[in-house]
């Protein structure tokens, strides 16, 4: 393990109706494309704290360690 933290930024726009599928467990992972073109896949449960009546919208950043383990996700706008 290198101890180095990496970050990926991306934008999400998930309607409340669509997020119900994630919340219920019907869909378990979110797949997004980062600003630099990488594909990002992470458990939908990490987004629960960002859900509003409109769904989930905004710019996000994932921080992961040198072993590609997700450490944190945060909304940055």
N, C-alpha and C positions, 0 to 999 in steps of 0.2 A: 504494500500500500504506500502510495507516495505522499499522502497527507494533503495533496493539492485538491482544492475545491473548484469545480467547474460550474458554469452557469449557462442556461439556455433561456432565451426570451422568445415569447410567442404571444399571439393574440387569440382570445377565445370569444365566441359568441354562441352561446347555447341557450335556447329558449327554455322557459320553465317547463313546458310540455315535453320537450325532448329530454330535459334533465330527469324527469320522473322515471324514465327507463334506466338511467344510471342509478338513481336513488333506490329503486326497487331491486336492483341486482340483476335485472335483465341484461344490461350492458355493464361490464365490469371495468373496462379500461377506456380512457380518453386517448384519442390519437390526434395529434396536432402537428403542424409544420412550423418550425422555428423560423425566425427572420433570416437566418443564414442557410435555410433550405434543408436542415436536418429534420427527420421525423422524430417526434417525441411521443412516447407511450407511457402512461402512468395510471395507477388505480384511481377511479372516479371518486373514491371516498376522500381523497385529498382535497376535493373541491367543495365539500359540504359547507364549510365555514364561509364560502363566498356566494352562496345561493341567495338570491332575493326573489321577490314575487315575479320579476321579469325574467329570471333565469341567471345566467352567469355571463357577464360581458366585461372585457377589459384586457389589459396587457399584463402578462404574468411572467414570472421568472422562477425557474426550477434550479435549485442548487443540489449538486450531487458530488459524491466523493470520487476518489481515484479508482474505486472499484465499481463505478457507475451505480451506486446505491443512492436513491433519492433521500436527501437530507431535509429539504424544506421547499415549499412552494409559497410564493407570495404575489399578491397583486401589486403592480408598480404604477398603475394608472387607473 
